[in-house]
């Protein structure tokens, strides 16, 4: 249903607010309309497939609830911490939350994995690519 809603919203806003053009001379609304239409069609196929198929009973104890909660929390922490705390702390928080979401992960392994991934990301994005991302945020200066 979310695919249908988002696809319909993108299609509708692009058609109503942007010039469409043609396949040979595309306007600024052509791409969002086509992608929104494909998203809408994909959502419709998924909904129809879900209604037609015979679903068996869902066992909620099999859902990895720790991962369902910690992955979005890590992303929210990263987004909230990037400006005030900088890339180092934000990446550490994201990696730690993601590592702790994995079943069987120990605290030591999560800290070690987070430190290694953060070091690699800082080396790649800040030093190798030269992106202008502050390593230390405004609150820590």
C-alpha positions, -999 to +999 in steps of 0.1 A: +000+000+000+029+024+007+043+018-028+009+027-042+006+058-020+041+071-028+039+062-065+005+080-067+018+110-049+049+114-071+029+108-102+001+132-092+025+160-081+047+157-112+017+157-136+000+186-119+031+207-112+057+200-139+057+200-177+057+164-189+071+168-225+076+137-246+099+107-248+122+126-272+120+160-255+115+152-218+102+178-195+111+180-158+080+160-149+087+131-172+111+111-149+091+115-117+059+106-135+074+074-150+091+063-118+060+071-098+039+051-122+063+021-120+062+023-082+024+025-083+022-005-107+047-025-085+026-018-055-006-029-073+011-062-083+022-068-047-012-061-033-030-083-058-004-111-052-010-108-015-047-110-018-047-139-042-021-161-023-031-183+006-012-169+036-004-191+065-005-180+101+023-156+110+044-165+140+054-132+157+080-149+178+100-155+147+103-118+139+137-104+148+123-076+170+158-064+182+167-057+145+133-042+137+139-017+165+177-011+164+181-005+126+158+025+125+172+038+158+207+037+144+196+056+113+178+082+134+208+086+157+231+090+127+209+117+112+204+135+145+241+133+156+258+141+123+257+179+126+261+184+164+286+155+171+303+150+137+310+120+114+330+100+140+304+098+167+275+095+143+291+066+124+300+049+157+264+052+169+250+039+136+275+010+134+270+001+171+232+000+168+234-020+136+259-045+151+238-050+182+208-057+161+224-090+149+215-120+170+244-134+189+265-103+188+286-096+219+293-062+233+330-065+226+325-076+190+300-048+184+324-022+197+353-036+177+333-039+145+319-003+150+354+011+155+368-007+124+339+003+101+341+039+113+378+040+107+374+027+072+345+050+064+364+081+077+395+070+057+374+066+025+350+095+027+371+122+045+406+114+034+405+095+001+375+112-015+380+145+003+343+150+012+337+180+033+322+162+063+331+174+097+348+147+118+341+166+150+307+183+153+298+218+166+291+206+201+325+191+206+346+220+193 
